[in-house]
Amino acid sequence: MAEGEPIIELKHVDAGYPGVTILHDVTFDVMRGEVFILLGGSGCGKSTIMKHMIGLNPILAGEMKLAGMEWSSKTRDALCRKIGVMYQSGALFGSMTCLENVMLPLEEFTKLGRKEREERARGLLASVELADAADKLPGEISGGMKKRAAIARAMALDPEVVFLDEPSAGLDPITSSALDDLIIRLKNETGKTFVVVTHELPSIFKIADRCAMFDKARRGMIALGTPQGLRDSSKDPFVVKFFNRGEVHGK
């Protein structure tokens, strides 16, 4: 699949849980090599749609493909190898060092020897500027460093798509901006696709190639495009208000 082609495709998807539809009739593509943002207010369904996209929950209706395949019992193993996920809290194992956390997927899902696993894990930590924290426990590092370690772990199996759930949550503006810079650099250096759940406007304008916006009241996707385009050209008052709050300038 070449850059610029869809790597994720959603067509008329209903998202939610058995008996509860949170989003109805959602259609969009995520293109290979872009940073694609899922955004909206609290409870709008952006995290729910991500759970469908990473195969945690089945969609209620419609069609969803990742790398041309639908999630099923037959494709699950192959599709899980194509994605990496950084959860909002980082979800690092507290009793394991940063190095051991990043090595864990390599131990579970590859046949690499100990030396090769450690070399790859150290390289990933260096790529997120955590080479000096390899032997530290999560409780010994800052919140921003935990997020970086979690990104390194998400990339351990060389996935095609990296999902980041609220990467800036709980971080101060300077640390958040540095994390945005890291996401941009990793995208440019690796060519990977990043799907990011966030409502942080500075991050959206800084890192997003395109974004999909969801609305709880309307139970669906209400906007799709670049943040600058939605800010300047949307006819939807809710979208305009969201993108024009504060003094934010597009990249």
PyRosetta script that sets phi, psi and omega in degrees:
from pyrosetta import init, pose_from_sequence

init()
pose = pose_from_sequence("MAEGEPIIELKHVDAGYPGVTILHDVTFDVMRGEVFILLGGSGCGKSTIMKHMIGLNPILAGEMKLAGMEWSSKTRDALCRKIGVMYQSGALFGSMTCLENVMLPLEEFTKLGRKEREERARGLLASVELADAADKLPGEISGGMKKRAAIARAMALDPEVVFLDEPSAGLDPITSSALDDLIIRLKNETGKTFVVVTHELPSIFKIADRCAMFDKARRGMIALGTPQGLRDSSKDPFVVKFFNRGEVHGK")
pose.set_psi(1, 123.0)
pose.set_omega(1, -174.6)
pose.set_phi(2, -84.6)
pose.set_psi(2, 159.0)
pose.set_omega(2, 176.0)
pose.set_phi(3, -59.6)
pose.set_psi(3, 139.8)
pose.set_omega(3, -179.1)
pose.set_phi(4, 94.6)
pose.set_psi(4, -8.0)
pose.set_omega(4, 175.2)
pose.set_phi(5, -97.4)
pose.set_psi(5, 155.0)
pose.set_omega(5, -179.6)
pose.set_phi(6, -65.4)
pose.set_psi(6, 133.2)
pose.set_omega(6, 171.8)
pose.set_phi(7, -104.8)
pose.set_psi(7, -23.3)
pose.set_omega(7, 173.5)
pose.set_phi(8, -129.0)
pose.set_psi(8, 134.1)
pose.set_omega(8, -178.7)
pose.set_phi(9, -131.8)
pose.set_psi(9, 124.5)
pose.set_omega(9, 173.4)
pose.set_phi(10, -118.3)
pose.set_psi(10, 128.9)
pose.set_omega(10, -179.9)
pose.set_phi(11, -130.3)
pose.set_psi(11, 113.9)
pose.set_omega(11, 175.6)
pose.set_phi(12, 53.0)
pose.set_psi(12, 45.8)
pose.set_omega(12, -176.4)
pose.set_phi(13, -84.4)
pose.set_psi(13, 134.3)
pose.set_omega(13, 166.5)
pose.set_phi(14, -100.8)
pose.set_psi(14, 127.1)
pose.set_omega(14, -176.4)
pose.set_phi(15, -114.2)
pose.set_psi(15, 145.0)
pose.set_omega(15, 178.2)
pose.set_phi(16, 152.9)
pose.set_psi(16, -143.3)
pose.set_omega(16, -176.9)
pose.set_phi(17, -134.8)
pose.set_psi(17, 161.6)
pose.set_omega(17, -179.0)
pose.set_phi(18, -49.8)
pose.set_psi(18, 119.3)
pose.set_omega(18, 179.9)
pose.set_phi(19, 86.6)
pose.set_psi(19, -6.3)
pose.set_omega(19, -178.8)
pose.set_phi(20, -133.2)
pose.set_psi(20, 108.4)
pose.set_omega(20, 176.3)
pose.set_phi(21, -95.6)
pose.set_psi(21, 117.4)
pose.set_omega(21, -179.3)
pose.set_phi(22, -93.9)
pose.set_psi(22, -40.4)
pose.set_omega(22, 177.8)
pose.set_phi(23, -128.0)
pose.set_psi(23, 138.6)
pose.set_omega(23, -176.4)
pose.set_phi(24, -120.9)
pose.set_psi(24, 135.2)
pose.set_omega(24, 170.9)
pose.set_phi(25, 57.6)
pose.set_psi(25, 55.0)
pose.set_omega(25, -179.2)
pose.set_phi(26, -92.7)
pose.set_psi(26, 126.9)
pose.set_omega(26, 179.0)
pose.set_phi(27, -133.4)
pose.set_psi(27, 121.1)
pose.set_omega(27, 170.9)
pose.set_phi(28, -165.1)
pose.set_psi(28, 161.4)
pose.set_omega(28, 174.0)
pose.set_phi(29, -115.6)
pose.set_psi(29, 147.6)
pose.set_omega(29, 168.5)
pose.set_phi(30, -108.4)
pose.set_psi(30, 126.0)
pose.set_omega(30, -175.5)
pose.set_phi(31, -88.6)
pose.set_psi(31, 146.5)
pose.set_omega(31, 178.9)
pose.set_phi(32, -59.3)
pose.set_psi(32, 133.0)
pose.set_omega(32, 174.4)
pose.set_phi(33, 86.0)
pose.set_psi(33, 5.0)
pose.set_omega(33, 179.9)
pose.set_phi(34, -105.2)
pose.set_psi(34, 162.5)
pose.set_omega(34, 167.3)
pose.set_phi(35, -97.4)
pose.set_psi(35, 115.2)
pose.set_omega(35, -175.5)
pose.set_phi(36, -114.3)
pose.set_psi(36, 125.8)
pose.set_omega(36, -175.2)
pose.set_phi(37, -102.7)
pose.set_psi(37, 133.9)
pose.set_omega(37, 168.9)
pose.set_phi(38, -102.5)
pose.set_psi(38, 118.7)
pose.set_omega(38, -172.4)
pose.set_phi(39, -139.5)
pose.set_psi(39, 167.1)
pose.set_omega(39, 179.7)
pose.set_phi(40, 149.9)
pose.set_psi(40, 177.9)
pose.set_omega(40, -178.7)
pose.set_phi(41, -72.5)
pose.set_psi(41, 173.0)
pose.set_omega(41, 179.5)
pose.set_phi(42, -60.5)
pose.set_psi(42, 135.0)
pose.set_omega(42, 177.7)
pose.set_phi(43, 77.8)
pose.set_psi(43, 11.6)
pose.set_omega(43, -176.5)
pose.set_phi(44, -80.6)
pose.set_psi(44, -15.5)
pose.set_omega(44, 178.3)
pose.set_phi(45, 109.7)
pose.set_psi(45, 5.3)
pose.set_omega(45, -176.9)
pose.set_phi(46, -66.5)
pose.set_psi(46, -38.4)
pose.set_omega(46, 176.9)
pose.set_phi(47, -72.3)
pose.set_psi(47, -32.8)
pose.set_omega(47, 177.5)
pose.set_phi(48, -63.2)
pose.set_psi(48, -45.6)
pose.set_omega(48, -179.5)
pose.set_phi(49, -65.4)
pose.set_psi(49, -33.2)
pose.set_omega(49, 176.9)
pose.set_phi(50, -65.7)
pose.set_psi(50, -39.1)
pose.set_omega(50, 178.5)
pose.set_phi(51, -60.7)
pose.set_psi(51, -35.9)
pose.set_omega(51, 174.3)
pose.set_phi(52, -66.7)
pose.set_psi(52, -42.2)
pose.set_omega(52, -175.3)
pose.set_phi(53, -65.8)
pose.set_psi(53, -28.9)
pose.set_omega(53, 179.7)
pose.set_phi(54, -97.5)
pose.set_psi(54, 6.3)
pose.set_omega(54, 173.0)
pose.set_phi(55, 84.0)
pose.set_psi(55, 10.3)
pose.set_omega(55, 179.1)
pose.set_phi(56, -71.9)
pose.set_psi(56, -38.8)
pose.set_omega(56, 179.7)
pose.set_phi(57, -129.9)
pose.set_psi(57, 139.9)
pose.set_omega(57, 177.2)
pose.set_phi(58, -72.9)
pose.set_psi(58, 146.4)
pose.set_omega(58, 175.5)
pose.set_phi(59, -67.7)
pose.set_psi(59, 155.9)
pose.set_omega(59, -178.6)
pose.set_phi(60, -84.5)
pose.set_psi(60, -29.4)
pose.set_omega(60, 180.0)
pose.set_phi(61, -162.5)
pose.set_psi(61, 162.4)
pose.set_omega(61, 177.5)
pose.set_phi(62, 93.5)
pose.set_psi(62, -160.1)
pose.set_omega(62, -175.5)
pose.set_phi(63, -135.9)
pose.set_psi(63, 134.8)
pose.set_omega(63, 177.9)
pose.set_phi(64, -138.5)
pose.set_psi(64, 129.7)
pose.set_omega(64, -179.5)
pose.set_phi(65, -127.9)
pose.set_psi(65, 144.2)
pose.set_omega(65, 172.2)
pose.set_phi(66, -123.2)
pose.set_psi(66, 121.8)
pose.set_omega(66, -176.8)
pose.set_phi(67, 52.2)
pose.set_psi(67, 38.7)
pose.set_omega(67, 175.7)
pose.set_phi(68, 82.3)
pose.set_psi(68, 0.5)
pose.set_omega(68, -177.7)
pose.set_phi(69, -119.4)
pose.set_psi(69, 144.2)
pose.set_omega(69, 173.4)
pose.set_phi(70, -88.8)
pose.set_psi(70, 148.7)
pose.set_omega(70, 176.8)
pose.set_phi(71, -66.8)
pose.set_psi(71, 129.2)
pose.set_omega(71, 175.7)
pose.set_phi(72, -158.7)
pose.set_psi(72, 174.1)
pose.set_omega(72, 178.2)
pose.set_phi(73, -62.7)
pose.set_psi(73, -27.9)
pose.set_omega(73, -178.7)
pose.set_phi(74, -80.3)
pose.set_psi(74, -30.3)
pose.set_omega(74, -175.6)
pose.set_phi(75, -101.7)
pose.set_psi(75, -8.1)
pose.set_omega(75, -172.0)
pose.set_phi(76, -55.5)
pose.set_psi(76, -49.4)
pose.set_omega(76, -176.8)
pose.set_phi(77, -60.5)
pose.set_psi(77, -44.4)
pose.set_omega(77, -179.3)
pose.set_phi(78, -66.0)
pose.set_psi(78, -40.8)
pose.set_omega(78, -178.1)
pose.set_phi(79, -72.3)
pose.set_psi(79, -34.3)
pose.set_omega(79, 177.8)
pose.set_phi(80, -62.2)
pose.set_psi(80, -30.2)
pose.set_omega(80, 178.4)
pose.set_phi(81, -74.5)
pose.set_psi(81, -16.0)
pose.set_omega(81, -178.2)
pose.set_phi(82, -90.9)
pose.set_psi(82, -6.2)
pose.set_omega(82, -177.2)
pose.set_phi(83, -127.0)
pose.set_psi(83, 153.7)
pose.set_omega(83, 170.1)
pose.set_phi(84, -131.9)
pose.set_psi(84, 146.8)
pose.set_omega(84, -174.4)
pose.set_phi(85, -131.2)
pose.set_psi(85, 130.2)
pose.set_omega(85, 168.7)
pose.set_phi(86, -109.3)
pose.set_psi(86, 115.0)
pose.set_omega(86, -179.7)
pose.set_phi(87, -81.9)
pose.set_psi(87, 161.1)
pose.set_omega(87, -171.1)
pose.set_phi(88, -54.9)
pose.set_psi(88, -42.7)
pose.set_omega(88, -177.8)
pose.set_phi(89, -80.4)
pose.set_psi(89, -8.7)
pose.set_omega(89, -172.9)
pose.set_phi(90, 93.9)
pose.set_psi(90, -39.4)
pose.set_omega(90, 175.7)
pose.set_phi(91, 54.3)
pose.set_psi(91, 36.0)
pose.set_omega(91, 174.9)
pose.set_phi(92, -76.9)
pose.set_psi(92, 149.2)
pose.set_omega(92, 176.4)
pose.set_phi(93, -78.7)
pose.set_psi(93, 119.4)
pose.set_omega(93, -171.8)
pose.set_phi(94, -65.5)
pose.set_psi(94, -23.9)
pose.set_omega(94, -178.3)
pose.set_phi(95, -90.4)
pose.set_psi(95, 1.3)
pose.set_omega(95, -178.6)
pose.set_phi(96, -114.8)
pose.set_psi(96, 144.1)
pose.set_omega(96, 176.5)
pose.set_phi(97, -68.2)
pose.set_psi(97, 167.9)
pose.set_omega(97, 176.3)
pose.set_phi(98, -57.1)
pose.set_psi(98, -42.5)
pose.set_omega(98, 179.0)
pose.set_phi(99, -61.0)
pose.set_psi(99, -45.4)
pose.set_omega(99, -179.0)
pose.set_phi(100, -66.2)
pose.set_psi(100, -36.5)
pose.set_omega(100, 176.8)
pose.set_phi(101, -61.3)
pose.set_psi(101, -43.8)
pose.set_omega(101, -179.0)
pose.set_phi(102, -72.0)
pose.set_psi(102, -31.7)
pose.set_omega(102, 179.4)
pose.set_phi(103, -72.9)
pose.set_psi(103, -22.5)
pose.set_omega(103, -172.9)
pose.set_phi(104, -55.0)
pose.set_psi(104, -49.4)
pose.set_omega(104, 178.1)
pose.set_phi(105, -61.0)
pose.set_psi(105, -33.0)
pose.set_omega(105, 179.4)
pose.set_phi(106, -68.5)
pose.set_psi(106, -34.5)
pose.set_omega(106, 177.3)
pose.set_phi(107, -71.1)
pose.set_psi(107, -37.4)
pose.set_omega(107, -175.4)
pose.set_phi(108, -79.1)
pose.set_psi(108, -33.5)
pose.set_omega(108, -167.2)
pose.set_phi(109, -123.5)
pose.set_psi(109, 5.0)
pose.set_omega(109, 177.1)
pose.set_phi(110, -131.6)
pose.set_psi(110, 169.7)
pose.set_omega(110, 178.1)
pose.set_phi(111, -107.8)
pose.set_psi(111, 19.0)
pose.set_omega(111, 179.5)
pose.set_phi(112, -65.7)
pose.set_psi(112, 145.8)
pose.set_omega(112, 175.5)
pose.set_phi(113, -72.8)
pose.set_psi(113, 168.1)
pose.set_omega(113, -177.0)
pose.set_phi(114, -56.5)
pose.set_psi(114, -44.8)
pose.set_omega(114, -177.8)
pose.set_phi(115, -63.9)
pose.set_psi(115, -42.3)
pose.set_omega(115, -179.9)
pose.set_phi(116, -67.0)
pose.set_psi(116, -40.3)
pose.set_omega(116, 178.9)
pose.set_phi(117, -62.5)
pose.set_psi(117, -43.4)
pose.set_omega(117, -178.7)
pose.set_phi(118, -67.5)
pose.set_psi(118, -39.8)
pose.set_omega(118, 178.8)
pose.set_phi(119, -62.6)
pose.set_psi(119, -42.8)
pose.set_omega(119, -179.9)
pose.set_phi(120, -66.9)
pose.set_psi(120, -42.3)
pose.set_omega(120, -179.2)
pose.set_phi(121, -63.8)
pose.set_psi(121, -41.9)
pose.set_omega(121, 178.4)
pose.set_phi(122, -65.2)
pose.set_psi(122, -37.6)
pose.set_omega(122, 177.1)
pose.set_phi(123, -63.4)
pose.set_psi(123, -39.9)
pose.set_omega(123, 178.5)
pose.set_phi(124, -67.1)
pose.set_psi(124, -41.3)
pose.set_omega(124, 177.2)
pose.set_phi(125, -63.7)
pose.set_psi(125, -37.9)
pose.set_omega(125, 176.7)
pose.set_phi(126, -64.6)
pose.set_psi(126, -35.7)
pose.set_omega(126, -178.2)
pose.set_phi(127, -67.7)
pose.set_psi(127, -22.5)
pose.set_omega(127, 176.5)
pose.set_phi(128, -106.6)
pose.set_psi(128, 17.4)
pose.set_omega(128, 174.4)
pose.set_phi(129, 64.7)
pose.set_psi(129, 41.6)
pose.set_omega(129, 178.7)
pose.set_phi(130, -126.7)
pose.set_psi(130, 25.5)
pose.set_omega(130, -178.4)
pose.set_phi(131, -57.6)
pose.set_psi(131, -36.4)
pose.set_omega(131, -176.9)
pose.set_phi(132, -79.7)
pose.set_psi(132, -7.3)
pose.set_omega(132, -178.3)
pose.set_phi(133, -105.8)
pose.set_psi(133, 10.6)
pose.set_omega(133, -174.2)
pose.set_phi(134, -56.3)
pose.set_psi(134, -38.1)
pose.set_omega(134, -174.7)
pose.set_phi(135, -97.5)
pose.set_psi(135, 10.0)
pose.set_omega(135, 178.9)
pose.set_phi(136, -92.4)
pose.set_psi(136, 149.3)
pose.set_omega(136, 174.2)
pose.set_phi(137, -81.8)
pose.set_psi(137, 155.8)
pose.set_omega(137, 178.6)
pose.set_phi(138, -54.3)
pose.set_psi(138, -33.6)
pose.set_omega(138, 180.0)
pose.set_phi(139, -71.0)
pose.set_psi(139, -9.4)
pose.set_omega(139, -178.4)
pose.set_phi(140, -101.6)
pose.set_psi(140, 1.7)
pose.set_omega(140, -177.6)
pose.set_phi(141, -123.4)
pose.set_psi(141, 164.7)
pose.set_omega(141, -176.9)
pose.set_phi(142, -75.6)
pose.set_psi(142, 169.7)
pose.set_omega(142, 178.5)
pose.set_phi(143, -61.3)
pose.set_psi(143, -41.6)
pose.set_omega(143, 178.6)
pose.set_phi(144, -64.4)
pose.set_psi(144, -37.5)
pose.set_omega(144, 178.4)
pose.set_phi(145, -67.9)
pose.set_psi(145, -36.2)
pose.set_omega(145, 176.3)
pose.set_phi(146, -61.3)
pose.set_psi(146, -41.9)
pose.set_omega(146, 179.1)
pose.set_phi(147, -63.4)
pose.set_psi(147, -40.2)
pose.set_omega(147, 179.5)
pose.set_phi(148, -65.2)
pose.set_psi(148, -42.5)
pose.set_omega(148, 178.3)
pose.set_phi(149, -63.0)
pose.set_psi(149, -38.7)
pose.set_omega(149, 178.8)
pose.set_phi(150, -66.5)
pose.set_psi(150, -35.2)
pose.set_omega(150, 175.6)
pose.set_phi(151, -66.4)
pose.set_psi(151, -42.0)
pose.set_omega(151, 177.6)
pose.set_phi(152, -59.3)
pose.set_psi(152, -43.3)
pose.set_omega(152, 178.8)
pose.set_phi(153, -64.8)
pose.set_psi(153, -39.2)
pose.set_omega(153, 179.4)
pose.set_phi(154, -62.3)
pose.set_psi(154, -25.6)
pose.set_omega(154, -177.8)
pose.set_phi(155, -97.9)
pose.set_psi(155, 5.4)
pose.set_omega(155, -172.7)
pose.set_phi(156, -60.1)
pose.set_psi(156, -37.8)
pose.set_omega(156, -176.4)
pose.set_phi(157, -94.3)
pose.set_psi(157, 17.1)
pose.set_omega(157, 179.1)
pose.set_phi(158, 54.5)
pose.set_psi(158, 55.4)
pose.set_omega(158, -177.2)
pose.set_phi(159, -71.1)
pose.set_psi(159, 161.6)
pose.set_omega(159, 175.5)
pose.set_phi(160, -82.0)
pose.set_psi(160, -32.1)
pose.set_omega(160, -178.7)
pose.set_phi(161, -127.2)
pose.set_psi(161, 132.0)
pose.set_omega(161, 176.9)
pose.set_phi(162, -113.1)
pose.set_psi(162, 122.4)
pose.set_omega(162, 178.7)
pose.set_phi(163, -99.5)
pose.set_psi(163, 130.6)
pose.set_omega(163, 179.6)
pose.set_phi(164, -122.1)
pose.set_psi(164, 116.8)
pose.set_omega(164, -177.8)
pose.set_phi(165, -97.6)
pose.set_psi(165, 108.8)
pose.set_omega(165, 178.5)
pose.set_phi(166, 49.4)
pose.set_psi(166, 58.6)
pose.set_omega(166, -176.9)
pose.set_phi(167, -61.5)
pose.set_psi(167, -27.2)
pose.set_omega(167, -177.2)
pose.set_phi(168, -91.4)
pose.set_psi(168, -4.0)
pose.set_omega(168, -176.0)
pose.set_phi(169, -59.4)
pose.set_psi(169, 128.9)
pose.set_omega(169, 176.6)
pose.set_phi(170, 80.7)
pose.set_psi(170, 4.7)
pose.set_omega(170, -178.2)
pose.set_phi(171, -103.6)
pose.set_psi(171, 149.3)
pose.set_omega(171, 175.4)
pose.set_phi(172, -73.3)
pose.set_psi(172, 162.2)
pose.set_omega(172, -174.8)
pose.set_phi(173, -56.7)
pose.set_psi(173, -37.9)
pose.set_omega(173, -178.3)
pose.set_phi(174, -69.4)
pose.set_psi(174, -44.6)
pose.set_omega(174, 178.4)
pose.set_phi(175, -65.6)
pose.set_psi(175, -39.2)
pose.set_omega(175, 178.5)
pose.set_phi(176, -62.9)
pose.set_psi(176, -42.5)
pose.set_omega(176, 179.1)
pose.set_phi(177, -64.1)
pose.set_psi(177, -38.9)
pose.set_omega(177, 178.3)
pose.set_phi(178, -65.7)
pose.set_psi(178, -35.2)
pose.set_omega(178, 177.8)
pose.set_phi(179, -69.0)
pose.set_psi(179, -37.5)
pose.set_omega(179, 174.6)
pose.set_phi(180, -59.6)
pose.set_psi(180, -44.0)
pose.set_omega(180, 178.3)
pose.set_phi(181, -59.6)
pose.set_psi(181, -39.5)
pose.set_omega(181, 179.5)
pose.set_phi(182, -63.9)
pose.set_psi(182, -44.3)
pose.set_omega(182, -179.9)
pose.set_phi(183, -60.2)
pose.set_psi(183, -44.1)
pose.set_omega(183, 179.0)
pose.set_phi(184, -62.3)
pose.set_psi(184, -44.5)
pose.set_omega(184, -179.8)
pose.set_phi(185, -63.9)
pose.set_psi(185, -43.1)
pose.set_omega(185, -180.0)
pose.set_phi(186, -64.2)
pose.set_psi(186, -39.6)
pose.set_omega(186, 177.5)
pose.set_phi(187, -62.4)
pose.set_psi(187, -45.2)
pose.set_omega(187, -178.0)
pose.set_phi(188, -68.2)
pose.set_psi(188, -37.2)
pose.set_omega(188, -177.4)
pose.set_phi(189, -78.4)
pose.set_psi(189, -33.3)
pose.set_omega(189, -173.9)
pose.set_phi(190, -104.4)
pose.set_psi(190, -22.2)
pose.set_omega(190, -175.9)
pose.set_phi(191, 75.5)
pose.set_psi(191, 8.7)
pose.set_omega(191, -178.5)
pose.set_phi(192, -74.3)
pose.set_psi(192, 157.9)
pose.set_omega(192, 174.9)
pose.set_phi(193, -89.9)
pose.set_psi(193, 135.2)
pose.set_omega(193, 177.1)
pose.set_phi(194, -118.4)
pose.set_psi(194, 127.8)
pose.set_omega(194, 173.4)
pose.set_phi(195, -112.1)
pose.set_psi(195, 119.7)
pose.set_omega(195, -170.4)
pose.set_phi(196, -122.5)
pose.set_psi(196, 127.0)
pose.set_omega(196, 172.4)
pose.set_phi(197, -93.2)
pose.set_psi(197, 121.4)
pose.set_omega(197, 179.0)
pose.set_phi(198, -163.3)
pose.set_psi(198, 159.6)
pose.set_omega(198, 169.3)
pose.set_phi(199, -125.6)
pose.set_psi(199, 10.6)
pose.set_omega(199, -178.7)
pose.set_phi(200, -79.5)
pose.set_psi(200, 108.8)
pose.set_omega(200, -172.6)
pose.set_phi(201, -61.1)
pose.set_psi(201, -44.2)
pose.set_omega(201, 178.4)
pose.set_phi(202, -57.8)
pose.set_psi(202, -40.8)
pose.set_omega(202, 178.5)
pose.set_phi(203, -65.8)
pose.set_psi(203, -40.8)
pose.set_omega(203, -179.2)
pose.set_phi(204, -58.9)
pose.set_psi(204, -48.1)
pose.set_omega(204, -178.5)
pose.set_phi(205, -69.0)
pose.set_psi(205, -27.5)
pose.set_omega(205, -176.3)
pose.set_phi(206, -80.6)
pose.set_psi(206, -40.6)
pose.set_omega(206, -169.7)
pose.set_phi(207, -109.8)
pose.set_psi(207, -20.1)
pose.set_omega(207, -169.0)
pose.set_phi(208, -77.4)
pose.set_psi(208, 132.5)
pose.set_omega(208, 164.2)
pose.set_phi(209, -81.8)
pose.set_psi(209, -45.6)
pose.set_omega(209, 175.8)
pose.set_phi(210, -146.4)
pose.set_psi(210, 164.7)
pose.set_omega(210, 178.5)
pose.set_phi(211, -147.5)
pose.set_psi(211, 153.8)
pose.set_omega(211, 173.2)
pose.set_phi(212, -116.1)
pose.set_psi(212, 130.5)
pose.set_omega(212, -177.8)
pose.set_phi(213, -111.5)
pose.set_psi(213, 135.6)
pose.set_omega(213, -177.6)
pose.set_phi(214, -117.5)
pose.set_psi(214, 154.0)
pose.set_omega(214, -178.2)
pose.set_phi(215, -132.6)
pose.set_psi(215, 126.9)
pose.set_omega(215, -177.7)
pose.set_phi(216, -63.1)
pose.set_psi(216, -44.3)
pose.set_omega(216, -176.1)
pose.set_phi(217, -64.1)
pose.set_psi(217, -37.8)
pose.set_omega(217, -178.1)
pose.set_phi(218, -93.6)
pose.set_psi(218, -3.5)
pose.set_omega(218, 175.0)
pose.set_phi(219, 52.3)
pose.set_psi(219, 45.9)
pose.set_omega(219, 179.5)
pose.set_phi(220, -170.1)
pose.set_psi(220, -177.1)
pose.set_omega(220, 175.3)
pose.set_phi(221, -83.6)
pose.set_psi(221, 129.4)
pose.set_omega(221, -175.7)
pose.set_phi(222, -113.4)
pose.set_psi(222, -8.2)
pose.set_omega(222, -179.8)
pose.set_phi(223, -158.6)
pose.set_psi(223, 147.4)
pose.set_omega(223, 177.7)
pose.set_phi(224, -148.1)
pose.set_psi(224, 126.0)
pose.set_omega(224, 178.5)
pose.set_phi(225, 159.0)
pose.set_psi(225, -168.1)
pose.set_omega(225, 175.9)
pose.set_phi(226, -75.8)
pose.set_psi(226, 151.2)
pose.set_omega(226, 178.3)
pose.set_phi(227, -60.8)
pose.set_psi(227, -37.3)
pose.set_omega(227, 179.4)
pose.set_phi(228, -65.6)
pose.set_psi(228, -41.8)
pose.set_omega(228, 179.6)
pose.set_phi(229, -65.1)
pose.set_psi(229, -40.7)
pose.set_omega(229, 179.0)
pose.set_phi(230, -68.8)
pose.set_psi(230, -37.6)
pose.set_omega(230, 178.3)
pose.set_phi(231, -63.9)
pose.set_psi(231, -42.4)
pose.set_omega(231, -170.3)
pose.set_phi(232, -93.0)
pose.set_psi(232, -23.2)
pose.set_omega(232, -169.1)
pose.set_phi(233, -125.9)
pose.set_psi(233, -8.5)
pose.set_omega(233, -177.7)
pose.set_phi(234, -64.6)
pose.set_psi(234, 144.5)
pose.set_omega(234, 176.3)
pose.set_phi(235, -98.3)
pose.set_psi(235, -2.9)
pose.set_omega(235, -178.6)
pose.set_phi(236, -87.2)
pose.set_psi(236, 118.8)
pose.set_omega(236, -177.4)
pose.set_phi(237, -57.8)
pose.set_psi(237, -36.7)
pose.set_omega(237, -179.9)
pose.set_phi(238, -66.0)
pose.set_psi(238, -42.3)
pose.set_omega(238, 179.1)
pose.set_phi(239, -65.2)
pose.set_psi(239, -45.1)
pose.set_omega(239, 179.8)
pose.set_phi(240, -60.2)
pose.set_psi(240, -44.5)
pose.set_omega(240, -179.6)
pose.set_phi(241, -63.4)
pose.set_psi(241, -42.4)
pose.set_omega(241, -179.3)
pose.set_phi(242, -61.5)
pose.set_psi(242, -47.6)
pose.set_omega(242, -173.5)
pose.set_phi(243, -82.3)
pose.set_psi(243, -11.2)
pose.set_omega(243, 180.0)
pose.set_phi(244, -108.4)
pose.set_psi(244, 7.7)
pose.set_omega(244, 177.4)
pose.set_phi(245, -73.7)
pose.set_psi(245, 133.2)
pose.set_omega(245, 178.9)
pose.set_phi(246, 78.0)
pose.set_psi(246, 174.0)
pose.set_omega(246, 179.2)
pose.set_phi(247, -95.8)
pose.set_psi(247, 87.5)
pose.set_omega(247, -178.5)
pose.set_phi(248, -120.3)
pose.set_psi(248, 133.6)
pose.set_omega(248, -178.9)
pose.set_phi(249, -114.5)
pose.set_psi(249, 138.4)
pose.set_omega(249, -178.8)
pose.set_phi(250, -68.6)
pose.set_psi(250, 159.5)
pose.set_omega(250, -179.6)
pose.set_phi(251, -78.5)
pose.dump_pdb("model.pdb")
